[in-house]
């Protein structure tokens, strides 16, 4: 399954850190950002995804994150 999130991550360095943290929690997933998109898209491709956990993790680092509908 693939989930897409809208974030306020701006910097490549920030996205690299977040991808690393998400991979710690979801080790068999594919995680990437599209910072060129106006919604600063975060994509997570995994067999099992916990939207609340992903949102909570980004919030804990001071970033906004919501499921993109």
C-alpha positions in Angstrom: 0.0 0.0 0.0 1.1 3.6 -0.6 0.1 6.5 1.6 0.8 10.1 0.6 1.1 12.9 3.1 1.2 16.7 2.9 4.0 18.2 5.0 5.8 21.5 5.7 9.3 20.0 5.3 11.4 22.5 3.3 15.0 21.3 3.4 16.7 18.3 1.8 18.6 17.7 5.1 15.4 17.6 7.0 13.8 15.1 4.6 16.9 12.9 4.8 16.7 12.8 8.6 12.9 12.1 8.6 13.3 9.3 6.0 15.9 7.7 8.3 13.7 7.9 11.3 10.7 6.5 9.4 12.8 3.6 8.2 13.7 2.8 11.8 10.0 2.4 12.5 9.1 0.8 9.1 12.3 -1.0 8.0 10.8 -2.8 5.0 9.3 0.3 3.4 10.1 2.8 0.7 10.0 6.4 1.9 10.6 9.5 -0.1 9.9 13.2 -0.4 8.9 15.4 -3.3 10.0 18.8 -2.0 9.4 20.3 -5.5 5.7 19.8 -5.0 3.8 22.6 -3.4 2.5 20.2 -0.7 6.0 18.9 0.1 4.8 15.4 -0.5 5.9 12.4 1.7 5.3 9.0 0.2 5.4 5.8 2.2 5.2 2.4 0.4 4.9 -0.5 2.8 2.9 -3.6 3.4 1.5 -2.1 6.6 1.3 1.7 7.3 0.3 3.4 10.5 -0.8 6.9 9.5 -1.1 8.1 13.1 2.4 6.9 13.9 3.9 8.7 10.8 2.0 11.9 11.7 3.1 11.6 15.3 6.7 11.1 14.3 6.9 14.1 12.1 5.0 16.2 14.7 7.6 15.2 17.3 10.3 16.8 15.1 8.2 20.0 14.8 6.8 19.3 11.3 3.2 19.3 10.2 1.9 16.2 8.4 -1.5 15.2 7.2 -2.8 12.5 4.9 -3.3 13.9 1.4 -6.8 12.9 0.2 
